[in-house]
Amino acid sequence: MSLLGAMNSAVTALKAQSTALAIISDNLSNSSTTGYKANTTSFKTLVTQSYSGTSYASGGVSASVRQNITNQGVISATSNSTDLALDGDGFFVVTYGTSGEETMFTRDGEFEIDANGFMCIGNYYLQGWETDSDGNVIAGSTNSSSTLEDINVNRFTGTAEATSAETIQANLPADAEIGDTVTATMEVFDALGVSHTVTMSYEKTAANEWELSFSDPVLSSDTSSTSGTVTGGPFTLTFADGTLSTITDSLGAATELEIGITGLTTGASDISTIAIDIGQDSGTGSLTQYSSNSDDPDISITSITGDGVEYGAMSSVEIDDTGIIWAHFDNGMDVAIYKIAVADFPNANGLEVTNGGIYRQTANSGDFTLHEAGEDGVATITASALETSTVDTSDEFTRMIAAQQAYGAASQVISTCSDMFDDLMAAVR
């Protein structure tokens, strides 16, 4: 019985070391695979019965794979802005196909933008939440997969912004005669990104006092075409020793300098309020009244700037460490369009591994929870970077040598048992 037991034990050793060698081979073949997590072999003894002082029944050994999915790989920089790496716990959330019903997970961040604008790895599509232009998640709850959607960077192909504020830095000529009028123009954009020109007329009505009125806007591209109606004004500006003192409306009441534009012929919605900063209330603008020392006094303009922008096409995307995807437009605007979701598990090592570095939830892994990157202890996101494989080739070669020696020793046990059986059979004959 002891010889048969020894042979059976050696056979289990051969099987176990073959499993170990297969795991080592798999690790080595994936030493350059993005996001790959090296596996190790777990050996466990097999016991056929309890030991006694006078006899020993050999058992053997079994081998199984031990996943190390939670191990962090080294983050390596790349030149692709849509390459993403997770630094810490968590997984990117993906679905198979744009209408995929099953939620899957990965640490492989080699995302590309396909012809339709979707961020994907092959047929797996990255999931996230829509945001407002400042990067705040629109969905009421972020801990439900039903609030996620395929990330499509073509959500906005272009954008414009209506003017809501203007800042003026200029000087009115104190040496102008009462009744003199000086003018200046400012550019205003509507919600469609169309440029309009509004003329500001300053008429000197008394010493240290000017009346400011605004003309109806005209198209900047065709100044002969009136494009809307200005609301607000005229305003009376009073100065003291060259500095703006008060602003009053047509009824003589103190007021802010604001206008609106209605009935835009471009089809854009009305511009309800354009706040004009000329230095009131510690604003950054500055409208003064000092002598021009000129034979023909006129307004001296340093700058007139507004916050509206013309239409711009999307030029690129950028992803920050909180997972916000920013769309950059060629008119200088930056708009947040999505926030990438990060999933976490009670036992990530219990996930099922599928092809392409994609993981599936199991009973052993527990249910996933969704988080914003960098929140609740989950990973931050590094753009233009990838997480490298956790395989240490030198360690794998060491394990390979150990497996080879153990396999050879087990083979030698079988060979020795065979010789001993031959000796026994010869004695019987």
Legacy VTK file of the C-alpha trace (Angstrom):
# vtk DataFile Version 3.0
C-alpha trace
ASCII
DATASET POLYDATA
POINTS 429 float
0.000 0.000 0.000
2.907 2.339 0.789
4.386 2.011 -2.722
1.029 2.667 -4.354
0.479 5.592 -2.000
3.886 7.011 -2.851
3.135 6.718 -6.552
-0.270 8.367 -6.178
1.296 11.189 -4.169
3.909 11.689 -6.885
1.190 11.805 -9.559
-0.628 14.569 -7.650
2.682 16.423 -7.475
3.099 16.161 -11.238
-0.418 17.549 -11.744
0.130 20.349 -9.231
3.457 21.434 -10.707
1.964 21.289 -14.212
-0.717 23.709 -12.990
1.967 25.923 -11.470
3.915 25.910 -14.736
0.753 26.822 -16.691
0.148 29.807 -14.379
3.782 30.895 -14.716
3.545 30.602 -18.505
0.362 32.679 -18.531
2.013 35.357 -16.395
5.107 35.544 -18.587
3.052 35.749 -21.766
1.199 38.738 -20.254
4.221 40.554 -18.850
3.530 43.440 -21.255
-0.284 43.359 -21.110
-1.828 46.600 -19.868
-3.573 46.206 -16.518
-2.758 42.482 -16.246
-2.595 41.096 -12.701
-0.094 38.284 -12.123
-1.545 35.104 -10.601
0.199 32.828 -8.148
-0.195 29.114 -7.369
-1.726 28.017 -4.098
-0.573 24.535 -3.018
-2.600 22.551 -0.473
-1.831 19.189 1.032
-4.067 16.162 0.536
-4.409 13.759 3.499
-5.954 10.299 3.045
-6.139 9.423 6.770
-4.717 10.491 10.104
-1.160 9.441 10.872
-0.234 6.792 13.467
3.051 5.930 15.026
3.494 2.671 13.095
2.123 3.456 9.629
1.996 6.330 7.172
-0.460 6.693 4.316
0.790 9.254 1.811
-1.689 11.797 0.519
-0.465 14.305 -2.021
-0.930 17.887 -3.071
-3.406 19.990 -5.035
-2.817 23.273 -6.782
-5.154 26.126 -7.586
-4.805 29.606 -8.991
-4.715 32.544 -6.591
-5.829 35.835 -8.113
-4.097 39.070 -7.138
-6.416 41.533 -8.884
-6.030 44.194 -6.200
-2.264 44.546 -6.785
-1.369 48.001 -8.116
0.706 48.128 -11.285
3.207 50.814 -12.148
1.653 53.812 -13.944
3.503 54.625 -17.155
3.018 57.815 -19.187
1.846 57.667 -22.818
1.213 60.210 -25.567
-2.489 59.348 -26.003
-4.856 61.698 -24.121
-7.549 58.999 -23.854
-5.241 56.448 -22.210
-6.303 56.193 -18.566
-4.752 54.598 -15.482
-6.332 53.968 -12.088
-4.140 54.767 -9.094
-5.742 52.907 -6.214
-8.724 50.617 -5.728
-11.448 50.342 -8.309
-12.297 49.524 -11.914
-13.520 51.283 -15.026
-17.122 50.360 -15.819
-17.824 49.102 -19.357
-20.583 47.381 -21.296
-20.315 45.116 -24.317
-21.714 47.119 -27.231
-23.558 50.428 -27.017
-26.758 48.614 -26.031
-25.052 46.143 -23.700
-27.142 45.084 -20.731
-24.404 43.444 -18.652
-22.108 45.686 -16.663
-18.435 44.628 -16.801
-15.218 45.987 -15.314
-11.595 46.504 -16.310
-8.286 48.038 -15.244
-7.156 48.308 -18.850
-7.383 51.979 -19.783
-6.377 51.804 -23.460
-9.502 53.675 -24.549
-9.938 55.063 -28.036
-12.573 57.310 -29.592
-14.411 55.445 -32.340
-15.942 56.891 -35.501
-19.133 57.788 -33.609
-17.344 59.528 -30.756
-17.671 56.727 -28.163
-14.769 55.938 -25.817
-14.167 52.210 -25.987
-11.763 49.267 -25.912
-12.778 47.178 -28.878
-16.474 46.418 -28.329
-16.432 47.439 -24.660
-17.774 50.956 -24.061
-16.713 53.164 -21.159
-19.494 54.264 -18.783
-19.955 57.563 -16.958
-22.384 60.262 -15.911
-23.432 63.349 -17.852
-22.344 66.582 -16.179
-23.174 70.241 -16.396
-20.611 72.594 -17.936
-18.805 72.890 -14.583
-18.375 69.127 -14.096
-21.196 68.472 -11.615
-22.978 65.149 -12.138
-26.516 65.692 -13.412
-27.888 62.315 -12.248
-29.607 62.441 -8.869
-27.897 59.284 -7.558
-24.453 58.141 -8.619
-24.692 54.717 -6.971
-26.931 53.123 -9.571
-25.815 51.630 -12.865
-29.075 52.899 -14.402
-27.686 56.448 -14.207
-24.645 55.505 -16.301
-24.420 55.869 -20.063
-21.918 55.305 -22.839
-19.444 58.174 -22.923
-19.658 59.978 -26.265
-17.302 62.930 -26.634
-19.387 64.163 -29.568
-22.143 65.111 -27.132
-21.273 68.684 -28.131
-19.750 69.107 -31.591
-19.510 72.835 -31.063
-20.605 75.543 -28.688
-21.072 79.262 -28.215
-21.827 81.508 -25.264
-24.010 84.590 -25.076
-22.544 87.744 -23.582
-23.584 88.392 -19.993
-20.946 90.891 -18.891
-18.789 93.629 -20.382
-15.864 95.426 -18.772
-14.903 98.919 -19.906
-11.671 100.767 -19.182
-11.780 104.240 -20.723
-11.542 107.975 -20.031
-14.138 110.631 -20.917
-12.683 114.052 -21.814
-13.288 116.513 -18.967
-12.422 119.362 -21.330
-15.305 118.544 -23.706
-17.998 121.180 -24.097
-21.489 120.677 -22.691
-23.540 119.131 -25.491
-20.546 117.288 -26.991
-21.031 113.584 -27.726
-18.378 110.876 -27.930
-19.002 107.263 -28.930
-17.557 103.798 -28.516
-18.688 100.348 -29.592
-18.777 96.980 -27.903
-19.147 93.484 -29.373
-21.952 91.298 -28.083
-22.517 87.594 -28.875
-25.915 85.908 -28.812
-26.553 82.297 -27.780
-25.893 81.123 -31.354
-22.469 82.728 -31.363
-23.430 85.502 -33.788
-21.573 88.774 -33.253
-23.484 92.037 -32.861
-22.206 95.601 -32.426
-23.748 98.006 -29.904
-22.790 101.691 -29.997
-22.464 103.599 -26.697
-23.078 107.353 -26.891
-21.803 109.608 -24.099
-23.294 113.129 -24.149
-21.904 115.708 -21.749
-24.957 117.271 -20.061
-23.232 119.296 -17.324
-19.905 119.739 -15.639
-18.832 116.294 -14.379
-22.020 114.719 -15.771
-22.630 112.539 -18.846
-25.653 110.773 -20.251
-24.962 107.280 -21.588
-27.325 105.674 -24.107
-27.080 102.498 -26.176
-28.072 102.014 -29.796
-29.943 98.980 -31.062
-27.452 96.279 -32.104
-26.410 95.697 -35.700
-24.807 92.595 -37.176
-21.033 92.894 -36.985
-20.880 91.278 -40.404
-23.382 93.779 -41.860
-23.578 97.044 -39.931
-26.504 98.203 -42.072
-28.723 95.456 -40.624
-30.336 96.106 -37.226
-30.430 92.792 -35.371
-32.411 93.493 -32.186
-33.693 96.007 -29.685
-31.778 97.311 -26.675
-33.614 97.589 -23.363
-32.312 99.759 -20.531
-31.002 103.312 -20.291
-30.319 106.044 -20.732
-28.074 106.392 -17.660
-26.576 109.467 -16.024
-22.935 109.156 -14.961
-21.629 111.613 -12.386
-17.944 112.134 -11.625
-16.077 113.724 -8.740
-12.468 114.803 -9.375
-12.263 112.440 -12.338
-13.623 109.373 -10.547
-17.036 107.804 -11.151
-19.359 108.850 -8.334
-22.895 107.672 -9.133
-24.981 105.980 -11.823
-28.672 106.896 -12.038
-31.418 105.765 -14.378
-33.816 107.916 -16.419
-35.866 108.543 -13.272
-32.859 109.700 -11.297
-32.674 106.593 -9.086
-29.318 105.009 -8.311
-28.890 101.838 -10.353
-26.495 99.274 -11.781
-25.356 99.682 -15.360
-27.244 96.893 -17.152
-28.909 96.471 -20.526
-30.713 93.697 -22.378
-31.325 92.795 -26.017
-34.639 91.441 -27.282
-36.059 90.374 -30.643
-32.803 89.093 -32.092
-33.193 88.503 -35.824
-30.730 85.600 -35.762
-33.268 83.402 -34.002
-31.286 83.340 -30.759
-33.077 83.790 -27.439
-33.166 87.227 -25.826
-30.146 88.372 -23.843
-31.891 89.295 -20.625
-29.005 91.021 -18.872
-25.602 92.337 -19.832
-23.882 93.772 -16.752
-21.481 96.552 -17.739
-18.608 97.100 -15.326
-17.210 100.654 -15.453
-15.683 100.595 -11.979
-18.752 100.743 -9.768
-18.818 98.633 -6.593
-15.073 97.926 -6.780
-15.395 96.312 -10.202
-12.412 95.640 -12.436
-13.598 98.196 -15.007
-12.661 101.851 -14.909
-14.454 104.801 -16.488
-12.847 108.106 -15.538
-13.199 111.755 -16.541
-9.928 113.607 -16.948
-8.807 116.228 -19.421
-7.770 114.990 -22.850
-5.523 118.046 -23.439
-6.590 117.901 -27.076
-8.052 120.415 -29.477
-10.643 117.796 -30.387
-11.555 116.045 -27.094
-12.646 112.434 -27.503
-13.077 109.298 -25.420
-9.853 107.382 -24.800
-10.450 103.646 -24.718
-8.027 101.267 -23.026
-10.143 98.148 -23.438
-13.714 96.922 -23.842
-14.036 93.184 -23.230
-16.960 90.790 -22.853
-17.428 87.176 -21.763
-19.405 85.958 -24.805
-17.743 83.817 -27.456
-18.483 82.953 -31.050
-19.281 79.439 -32.211
-16.353 77.048 -31.911
-15.850 73.446 -33.001
-14.488 70.854 -30.579
-10.734 70.519 -30.984
-9.709 68.027 -28.274
-10.675 66.346 -25.014
-8.847 66.236 -21.702
-9.492 64.127 -18.591
-8.556 65.275 -15.096
-7.730 63.157 -12.024
-11.350 63.262 -10.813
-12.527 61.672 -14.059
-14.130 64.766 -15.566
-13.905 64.801 -19.371
-13.366 68.347 -20.628
-14.115 69.257 -24.227
-11.865 71.994 -25.601
-13.263 74.167 -28.392
-11.331 76.302 -30.848
-13.071 79.452 -29.578
-11.275 79.024 -26.240
-14.178 77.508 -24.320
-13.698 74.494 -22.033
-16.855 72.532 -21.202
-17.203 69.505 -18.906
-19.304 66.825 -20.619
-18.942 63.594 -18.601
-17.543 62.158 -15.392
-16.058 58.664 -15.485
-17.483 56.202 -12.945
-15.236 54.016 -10.777
-16.601 50.720 -9.390
-15.391 49.100 -6.174
-15.960 45.602 -4.698
-15.841 44.123 -1.183
-13.600 41.354 -2.573
-12.145 42.292 -5.939
-10.023 39.109 -5.983
-13.277 37.148 -6.312
-14.055 38.575 -9.759
-14.238 36.287 -12.779
-11.593 37.012 -15.429
-12.705 37.014 -19.072
-10.898 37.763 -22.329
-9.248 41.131 -22.847
-8.688 41.935 -19.181
-12.441 42.280 -18.582
-13.889 41.163 -15.250
-17.354 39.926 -14.350
-19.022 40.238 -10.946
-19.507 36.972 -8.976
-20.972 35.906 -5.663
-17.433 35.818 -4.234
-16.664 39.393 -5.302
-19.821 40.865 -3.792
-21.918 43.630 -5.312
-20.159 46.643 -6.765
-20.638 50.234 -5.654
-20.144 53.251 -7.896
-18.012 56.238 -6.945
-16.558 59.406 -8.385
-12.794 59.106 -8.875
-10.817 60.108 -5.798
-13.881 59.930 -3.530
-14.733 57.371 -0.809
-11.250 55.875 -0.909
-11.328 54.755 -4.550
-8.691 55.410 -7.196
-7.862 58.651 -8.882
-7.515 58.714 -12.652
-4.306 59.593 -14.476
-4.759 60.595 -18.106
-2.174 59.959 -20.831
-0.982 56.993 -18.792
-1.525 53.240 -18.471
-1.180 50.752 -15.634
1.479 48.197 -16.531
1.354 44.468 -15.859
2.219 43.364 -12.309
4.264 40.425 -13.620
7.850 40.306 -12.282
9.691 38.185 -14.837
12.641 37.442 -12.533
10.231 36.162 -9.875
8.411 34.052 -12.472
11.680 32.472 -13.652
12.512 31.602 -10.053
9.105 29.958 -9.666
9.656 28.132 -12.956
12.936 26.627 -11.725
11.284 25.535 -8.479
8.382 23.965 -10.400
10.782 22.189 -12.751
12.787 20.744 -9.862
9.653 19.618 -8.008
8.289 18.059 -11.191
11.587 16.222 -11.776
11.662 14.982 -8.182
8.099 13.661 -8.455
9.043 11.908 -11.692
11.999 10.328 -9.899
9.677 9.018 -7.172
7.526 7.304 -9.825
10.638 5.837 -11.456
11.911 4.539 -8.093
8.514 3.032 -7.240
8.568 1.260 -10.621
12.006 -0.217 -9.880
10.824 -1.373 -6.465
7.776 -3.047 -7.992
10.073 -4.799 -10.461
12.236 -6.078 -7.573
9.139 -7.337 -5.764
7.873 -9.179 -8.838
11.308 -10.746 -9.364
11.320 -12.019 -5.768
7.900 -13.628 -6.299
9.106 -15.380 -9.444
LINES 1 430
429 0 1 2 3 4 5 6 7 8 9 10 11 12 13 14 15 16 17 18 19 20 21 22 23 24 25 26 27 28 29 30 31 32 33 34 35 36 37 38 39 40 41 42 43 44 45 46 47 48 49 50 51 52 53 54 55 56 57 58 59 60 61 62 63 64 65 66 67 68 69 70 71 72 73 74 75 76 77 78 79 80 81 82 83 84 85 86 87 88 89 90 91 92 93 94 95 96 97 98 99 100 101 102 103 104 105 106 107 108 109 110 111 112 113 114 115 116 117 118 119 120 121 122 123 124 125 126 127 128 129 130 131 132 133 134 135 136 137 138 139 140 141 142 143 144 145 146 147 148 149 150 151 152 153 154 155 156 157 158 159 160 161 162 163 164 165 166 167 168 169 170 171 172 173 174 175 176 177 178 179 180 181 182 183 184 185 186 187 188 189 190 191 192 193 194 195 196 197 198 199 200 201 202 203 204 205 206 207 208 209 210 211 212 213 214 215 216 217 218 219 220 221 222 223 224 225 226 227 228 229 230 231 232 233 234 235 236 237 238 239 240 241 242 243 244 245 246 247 248 249 250 251 252 253 254 255 256 257 258 259 260 261 262 263 264 265 266 267 268 269 270 271 272 273 274 275 276 277 278 279 280 281 282 283 284 285 286 287 288 289 290 291 292 293 294 295 296 297 298 299 300 301 302 303 304 305 306 307 308 309 310 311 312 313 314 315 316 317 318 319 320 321 322 323 324 325 326 327 328 329 330 331 332 333 334 335 336 337 338 339 340 341 342 343 344 345 346 347 348 349 350 351 352 353 354 355 356 357 358 359 360 361 362 363 364 365 366 367 368 369 370 371 372 373 374 375 376 377 378 379 380 381 382 383 384 385 386 387 388 389 390 391 392 393 394 395 396 397 398 399 400 401 402 403 404 405 406 407 408 409 410 411 412 413 414 415 416 417 418 419 420 421 422 423 424 425 426 427 428
